[in-house]
Amino acid sequence: MRNILMTVMMLVVVVLLFNGIITQGSTGTQAQIQKQGTAANTKIGALAPQ
């Protein structure tokens, strides 16, 4: 029973950390990846063929 409780508590902590780090508004990892991807697409689109 104690092992199940510890496992459930660890899963809750992992979910809370995921929400705090990955999906946190405009400063989370997901937002940073999207911002850098958009910047890369803009630079690639601005390249002129020679």
ABEGO torsion letter per residue (X at the ends): XAAAAAAAAAAAAAAAAAAAAAABEAABAAAAAAAAAAAAAAAAAABBBX
